[in-house]
Amino acid sequence: MLQSLLFKEWIKTRRVITILGLIFAAMIVYAFITNGQLFRVSGAVSVWSNVILKGMPILPDLMKWLPVLAGILLAVSQFAPEMTDKRLKLTLHLPLTEVRILTTMLLYGVLSLFVLYALTYMVLSAGLSFYYPGEILANMFRSSAPPVLGGFFGYLLTSWICLEPVWRQRIGYAFATAAFLSVLYTSALPGAYSPFIPYLVVLLLISFSFPFYSMARFKDGAQ
């Protein structure tokens, strides 16, 4: 039964995952081209100096927005169809516990995003290692941690919004989500968020429970 549920999730999300994969691949190519051109024009010493002393990012600025975009789109593709004509009721009538059903659906989304993000940064790390030493690449990963966590937050909180049966509640959740996510995208020096990463991970684990609250409200017929 779990295999059937996972296959259903794949059918709903396969187009979005394919599109996201193409977008991330295009951004990887763009990052390689941009850095290659930068080294040809300015030289390695000048580029490394700007990166180390001035905190110049080595990834395109657009890159930090892709994880949260991926999380939101994946959540909508997964859970918006479930709320159309209240199809979630059919899903919850599968011969599994409701908690197990929603846990499986959420883990499918989280793991899909994890694979997408991991592959992206593995390829970036391998390609950019021709231009930058390991210390600079390590700093790139530290700087990318908040946006990547923002992607997971975007997925879980959007799932929470989509599963909420009452529109006024959805609007309130959406404002709260936007306010929280904006904190993760505040301009800061590289590594400035590092001390807060453990707290963000704890909040991420807590936010995993939010969709279950919306599901319970849906099951109880909240209006």
Residue pairs with C-beta under 8 A, 6 or more apart in sequence:
1 94
1 95
1 96
2 96
2 104
5 91
5 94
5 96
5 101
5 104
5 105
6 104
6 108
9 78
9 105
9 108
9 109
10 108
12 77
12 78
12 81
13 74
13 77
13 78
13 109
13 112
15 77
16 73
16 74
16 77
17 74
17 112
17 116
20 70
20 73
20 74
20 116
21 116
23 66
24 66
24 70
24 116
24 119
24 120
27 60
27 62
27 63
27 66
27 120
28 120
28 123
28 124
28 127
30 60
31 58
31 59
31 60
31 63
31 124
31 127
31 128
32 127
32 128
34 60
35 58
35 128
35 131
36 131
38 47
39 47
39 131
44 131
47 56
47 131
48 132
48 136
50 56
51 58
51 132
51 136
52 136
55 189
55 190
57 140
57 143
57 190
58 128
58 131
58 132
58 136
58 140
59 124
59 140
59 144
63 144
63 147
64 144
64 147
64 185
65 147
65 185
66 147
66 151
67 113
67 117
67 147
67 148
67 150
67 151
67 152
67 154
68 147
68 150
68 151
68 153
68 154
68 181
68 185
69 154
70 113
70 116
70 117
70 151
70 154
70 155
71 113
71 150
71 151
71 152
71 153
71 154
71 155
71 156
71 158
72 154
72 155
72 158
74 109
74 112
74 113
74 155
75 109
75 154
75 155
75 156
75 158
75 159
75 162
76 158
76 162
78 105
78 108
78 109
78 159
78 162
79 105
79 158
79 159
79 162
79 163
79 211
80 162
81 87
82 88
82 91
82 162
82 163
83 162
83 163
83 165
88 163
88 215
88 218
91 101
92 98
92 101
92 215
92 219
94 101
96 104
98 215
98 219
99 212
102 211
102 212
102 215
106 156
106 159
106 208
106 211
109 155
109 159
110 152
110 155
110 156
113 151
113 152
113 155
117 148
117 151
121 141
121 144
121 148
124 140
125 137
125 140
125 141
128 137
128 140
129 137
132 140
139 190
139 191
142 190
142 191
142 194
143 190
143 191
145 193
145 194
145 197
146 184
146 185
146 193
146 197
146 200
147 184
147 185
149 184
149 197
149 200
149 201
149 204
150 181
150 184
150 185
152 204
153 180
153 181
153 184
153 203
153 204
153 207
154 177
154 181
156 204
156 207
156 208
156 210
156 211
157 173
157 177
157 180
157 181
157 207
157 210
158 177
159 210
159 211
160 173
160 177
160 207
160 210
160 211
160 213
160 214
161 170
161 173
161 174
161 177
161 214
162 214
163 211
163 214
163 215
163 218
164 170
164 173
164 214
164 217
164 218
165 214
165 217
165 218
165 221
165 222
165 223
166 217
166 222
166 223
169 217
169 222
184 193
184 200
193 200
